[in-house]
């Protein structure tokens, strides 16, 4: 698509993939899906789970450090 900016979620949207939309079975899986969809940053300042899950996903090799 050629977009070169930063894509940020709206408040709690990643968690909604588990609790509302039910397309992910865990918060970590929701982070994976969000990153695969092009999200760069989660807009939830009081919860570091996004960062923790992202690091785990990179270490597991499910997500690369290179932005697609």
N, C-alpha and C positions, 0 to 999 in steps of 0.2 A: 504494500500500500504506500510505502514511502514516508510514513510518519516518523519523524526523528525526535519528537518530544518525549516527555515523560507521561506515562499513563498511571493515574492514581485511582484507587477504589473510592467509592463513596463509603460513608460510615457503616462498618460492620458487614459490608457486602460479601466478603470472603466467607465469613461465618454463616451467612445466609445460604451459602451453597450446601451447607450441612443441615441447618435447622429449618430453613424455609423451603428452598427449592428441592432439597433432598437429592441432589445429583452427586454429592460426595459423602463418603461414609465416615470421614474424620476431618478434623481441622487441617491436619497435615495434607490430606488428599485434596482438600479445598484450595490450599496454598498452591499445590502442584497444578491444579486445573487453572487457577488464576494466572500463574506465571506462564503457562502454556498459551493462555489467551492473550498475553501481551502486557499484563500488569507489571509495573515497575515498583510500586510502593503501596502499602496498605495504610489507609487513613484511620488508624486506631492508636492514638498516642500513648495510651495507658497500658497497652498489652504488647509484650515483646514476642509473643508466640509466632507471629509471622516471620520474624527474623530467625528465630530458633529453628522453625520448620524449614525455612529456606536453606539454612546452613546444612541441616541434615540431608535435605534432598540433593544438594550439590555433592556432599561427601558420599552419598549413595550412588552418584552418577546419573540420577534421574533428570537432573537439570544441569546444564553447563554454565560456566561463568560468562560465556560469550552471549551477548544479546543478539537474538535472531532478527 
